[in-house]
Amino acid sequence: MDPSTRGADEVDRIVDAWQRERPDLDVEPLTVFSRVSRLARHLDLARRSAFARGSLETWEFDVLSALRRAGEPYRLSPGALITQTLVTSGTMTNRIDRLESRGLVERHRSPDDRRGVLVELTPEGRTAVDAAMSDLLDVERRILGALAPEDRPHLADLLRTVVGQFDD
């Protein structure tokens, strides 16, 4: 559908108000980033709902999915988990403790470093993260349903370009 044939959304109303009040400003970035921000809020709520069906918090999914993506034997060092989830060492220790108390992960001594520890996904953790991932993808497919399938790769490419400046 041509965007010009759609009704105005809340962002259009915000942009129009700013243009009226501050015609000296170029508010064009708001047309993109206000929508990205609103989408992020909706996505966060949808993700929380998907994870809650499996009794997981978002942070639990983040840690468990990092372990699952590591492949067999689904083990990573706490340092690798910190890198992948962008949290502090203290936060990660607390998260591992909580996941371990739920039986979703186990700590093991590193075979390469006697002082080192590896965090391993348990079978229960694997079941939980696999179910949460399936629920998440169902939710995200519904959200993307507003786009034609052929438009999705283009949107992904555009977002990769914008986000890439932060990932480098």
Summary of the structure (lengths in Angstrom):
residues: 168
radius of gyration: 20.7
end to end distance: 34.8
largest distance: 66.0
contacts: 422
relative contact order: 0.10
helix: 68%
strand: 7%
